[in-house]
């Protein structure tokens, strides 16, 4: 009987020990589940971050591919333009030398015209002709093309001759001034110190002469400034004008 009791105690002892470990095991399982959920959240966050980076790089790749396509198309266009220009240069290099000589002569006349014309923005106007001369000397363009642009320059000069304007601009022998220009006939320039000079063409050259009676010149400046270009005006003169005609 005693042996039976000992055996029962031995059999019941592991069960009792197992029952005692159940709370610890449950706690460990809960902790493991919590760690697993935390790891899952971290994994999901990392996957979202990686996916966002991947989407960004994919977008950049698409942009680069689009830019590459544009540059490829641009290169094809430039190659085609180079071919056309090379072909034109070959053709125009055989152009009539008499036409080229005539163009240079016309450009010289245009330069002389600007130098002898009303002293109004002669620098920028002369730069247009100078640019045409440089292009003509390179002989990469036909005399016909450059002659067409030279005619456009003369058209702009004729437009200057036909209109009046008010402008603040640098004037030869005056400096920065308010200017009332009357075609290419004359102009009045009011300097920063209040003095007014008139462009006068006498003895074959232009010069800036002091205007003694400034009232009419002031009125002209104010009317052109206010864009009142219609009306009857008395044009003041600085000095007797011996020659007032120009040939365009």
C-alpha positions as CSV (number, residue, x, y, z in Angstrom):
1,X,0.0,0.0,0.0
2,X,2.8,2.4,0.8
3,X,4.4,1.7,-2.5
4,X,1.2,2.5,-4.3
5,X,1.0,5.9,-2.5
6,X,4.5,6.7,-3.6
7,X,3.8,5.8,-7.2
8,X,0.6,8.0,-7.3
9,X,2.6,10.9,-5.8
10,X,5.2,10.4,-8.5
11,X,2.6,10.4,-11.2
12,X,0.8,13.5,-9.9
13,X,4.0,15.5,-9.4
14,X,4.7,16.4,-13.2
15,X,1.1,17.4,-13.7
16,X,1.3,19.6,-10.7
17,X,4.5,21.2,-12.0
18,X,3.0,21.6,-15.5
19,X,-0.1,23.3,-14.0
20,X,2.3,25.7,-12.1
21,X,4.1,26.7,-15.4
22,X,0.9,27.4,-17.3
23,X,0.6,31.2,-16.3
24,X,4.3,31.7,-17.2
25,X,3.7,30.0,-20.5
26,X,0.6,32.1,-21.2
27,X,2.6,35.3,-20.3
28,X,5.4,34.2,-22.7
29,X,2.9,33.4,-25.5
30,X,1.3,36.9,-25.0
31,X,4.7,38.5,-25.1
32,X,5.6,36.6,-28.2
33,X,2.3,37.6,-29.9
34,X,3.0,41.2,-29.0
35,X,6.5,41.0,-30.4
36,X,5.1,39.4,-33.5
37,X,2.5,42.1,-34.0
38,X,5.1,44.8,-33.4
39,X,7.4,43.2,-35.9
40,X,4.5,43.0,-38.4
41,X,3.8,46.7,-37.9
42,X,7.5,47.6,-38.4
43,X,7.6,45.4,-41.5
44,X,4.6,47.1,-42.9
45,X,6.0,50.5,-42.2
46,X,9.3,49.5,-43.8
47,X,7.5,48.1,-46.8
48,X,5.5,51.3,-47.2
49,X,8.8,53.4,-47.0
50,X,10.5,51.1,-49.5
51,X,7.4,51.3,-51.8
52,X,7.4,55.1,-51.6
53,X,11.1,55.2,-52.5
54,X,10.5,52.8,-55.3
55,X,7.6,54.9,-56.6
56,X,9.8,58.0,-56.4
57,X,12.6,56.4,-58.4
58,X,10.1,55.1,-60.9
59,X,8.8,58.6,-61.4
60,X,12.3,59.9,-61.8
61,X,13.0,57.2,-64.3
62,X,9.9,58.1,-66.3
63,X,10.9,61.8,-66.2
64,X,14.4,60.9,-67.4
65,X,13.0,58.7,-70.2
66,X,10.8,61.6,-71.2
67,X,13.7,64.0,-71.2
68,X,15.8,61.5,-73.2
69,X,13.1,61.2,-75.8
70,X,12.9,65.0,-76.0
71,X,16.6,65.4,-76.4
72,X,16.7,62.6,-78.9
73,X,14.0,64.4,-81.0
74,X,15.9,67.6,-80.5
75,X,19.1,66.0,-81.7
76,X,17.3,64.6,-84.8
77,X,15.9,68.1,-85.5
78,X,19.4,69.7,-85.1
79,X,21.0,67.1,-87.3
80,X,18.4,67.8,-90.0
81,X,19.0,71.5,-89.6
82,X,22.7,71.0,-89.9
83,X,22.2,69.0,-93.1
84,X,20.0,71.8,-94.5
85,X,22.5,74.5,-93.5
86,X,25.4,72.5,-94.9
87,X,23.6,72.0,-98.1
88,X,22.7,75.7,-98.3
89,X,26.3,76.7,-97.5
90,X,27.5,74.6,-100.4
91,X,25.0,76.2,-102.7
92,X,25.5,79.7,-101.4
93,X,29.3,79.4,-101.5
94,X,28.9,79.3,-105.3
95,X,26.8,82.5,-105.3
96,X,27.5,85.4,-107.6
97,X,30.5,87.3,-106.3
98,X,29.1,90.5,-107.9
99,X,26.0,90.1,-105.6
100,X,28.3,89.9,-102.6
101,X,30.2,92.9,-103.6
102,X,27.0,94.9,-104.2
103,X,25.8,93.9,-100.7
104,X,28.9,95.1,-99.1
105,X,28.5,98.4,-101.0
106,X,24.9,98.7,-99.8
107,X,26.0,98.0,-96.2
108,X,28.6,100.8,-96.5
109,X,25.9,103.2,-97.6
110,X,23.7,102.1,-94.7
111,X,26.6,102.7,-92.2
112,X,27.2,106.2,-93.8
113,X,23.5,106.9,-93.5
114,X,23.4,106.1,-89.8
115,X,26.4,108.2,-89.1
116,X,25.0,111.2,-90.9
117,X,21.4,110.9,-89.7
118,X,19.7,112.5,-86.7
119,X,21.7,111.8,-83.5
120,X,19.1,109.5,-82.0
121,X,20.1,106.0,-80.9
122,X,22.8,105.9,-83.6
123,X,24.7,103.3,-81.7
124,X,21.9,100.6,-81.6
125,X,20.9,101.4,-85.2
126,X,24.5,101.1,-86.3
127,X,24.9,97.7,-84.6
128,X,22.1,96.3,-86.8
129,X,24.1,97.2,-89.9
130,X,27.4,96.0,-88.4
131,X,25.8,92.6,-87.6
132,X,24.7,92.3,-91.2
133,X,28.3,93.2,-92.4
134,X,29.8,90.5,-90.1
135,X,27.4,87.9,-91.4
136,X,28.1,88.9,-95.0
137,X,31.9,88.6,-94.4
138,X,31.4,85.1,-93.0
139,X,29.7,84.1,-96.3
140,X,27.5,81.6,-94.6
141,X,24.3,83.2,-95.9
142,X,23.2,84.3,-99.3
143,X,23.3,88.0,-100.4
144,X,19.6,87.7,-101.1
145,X,18.8,86.8,-97.4
146,X,21.0,89.6,-96.0
147,X,19.7,92.1,-98.5
148,X,16.2,91.3,-97.4
149,X,17.2,92.0,-93.8
150,X,18.9,95.2,-94.9
151,X,15.7,96.3,-96.5
152,X,13.9,95.6,-93.2
153,X,16.4,97.9,-91.5
154,X,15.6,100.7,-94.0
155,X,11.9,100.1,-93.4
156,X,12.5,100.7,-89.7
157,X,14.4,103.9,-90.5
158,X,11.5,105.1,-92.6
159,X,9.2,104.4,-89.8
160,X,11.4,106.6,-87.6
161,X,11.1,109.3,-90.1
162,X,7.3,109.1,-90.1
163,X,6.5,109.1,-86.4
164,X,7.1,111.3,-83.3
165,X,7.9,110.0,-79.9
166,X,8.9,110.8,-76.3
167,X,11.6,108.7,-74.7
168,X,14.3,108.9,-72.0
169,X,17.5,108.0,-73.7
170,X,21.2,108.8,-73.9
171,X,21.8,111.6,-76.3
172,X,25.1,112.6,-77.9
173,X,26.7,115.7,-76.2
174,X,23.9,115.7,-73.6
175,X,23.8,112.5,-71.7
176,X,20.7,110.9,-70.3
177,X,17.8,113.1,-71.2
178,X,14.1,113.4,-71.9
179,X,13.8,113.4,-75.7
180,X,11.0,114.6,-78.0
181,X,11.8,113.3,-81.4
182,X,10.0,114.7,-84.5
183,X,10.7,112.1,-87.2
184,X,14.2,112.4,-88.4
185,X,13.8,116.1,-88.8
186,X,14.9,117.2,-85.3
187,X,14.8,116.4,-81.6
188,X,14.7,118.2,-78.3
189,X,16.7,116.8,-75.4
190,X,16.1,118.0,-71.8
191,X,19.1,117.2,-69.6
192,X,19.0,116.4,-65.9
193,X,20.0,120.0,-65.1
194,X,16.9,121.4,-66.9
195,X,18.7,122.7,-70.0
196,X,17.2,121.9,-73.4
197,X,19.1,121.4,-76.6
198,X,17.9,120.9,-80.1
199,X,19.5,118.7,-82.8
200,X,20.3,121.1,-85.7
201,X,21.6,120.1,-89.1
202,X,23.8,122.8,-90.5
203,X,26.8,122.9,-92.8
204,X,26.5,119.1,-93.5
205,X,26.6,117.9,-89.9
206,X,24.4,117.5,-86.9
207,X,25.0,119.4,-83.6
208,X,23.2,120.0,-80.4
209,X,22.4,123.7,-79.9
210,X,21.0,125.3,-76.7
211,X,17.4,126.4,-76.9
212,X,16.9,129.9,-75.4
213,X,13.1,130.0,-75.3
214,X,12.3,126.7,-73.6
215,X,8.5,127.2,-73.2
216,X,7.5,125.7,-76.6
217,X,10.1,122.9,-76.2
218,X,8.7,122.1,-72.7
219,X,5.2,122.0,-74.1
220,X,6.2,119.7,-76.9
221,X,7.9,117.4,-74.4
222,X,4.9,117.3,-72.1
223,X,2.5,116.7,-74.9
224,X,4.5,113.8,-76.4
225,X,5.0,112.4,-72.9
226,X,1.2,112.4,-72.5
227,X,0.8,110.9,-76.0
228,X,-1.0,114.0,-77.2
229,X,0.5,114.1,-80.7
230,X,-2.2,116.0,-82.5
231,X,-2.4,119.8,-82.6
232,X,-0.8,122.9,-83.8
233,X,2.7,123.5,-82.4
234,X,5.3,126.1,-82.9
235,X,8.6,124.3,-83.2
236,X,11.4,126.3,-81.5
237,X,14.7,126.6,-83.2
238,X,18.1,126.9,-81.5
239,X,20.0,128.5,-84.3
240,X,19.3,129.4,-87.9
241,X,19.1,126.1,-89.8
242,X,20.9,126.3,-93.1
243,X,20.1,122.8,-94.3
244,X,17.1,120.8,-93.1
245,X,16.8,118.1,-95.7
246,X,18.1,114.5,-95.5
247,X,18.0,111.8,-98.1
248,X,17.1,108.3,-96.9
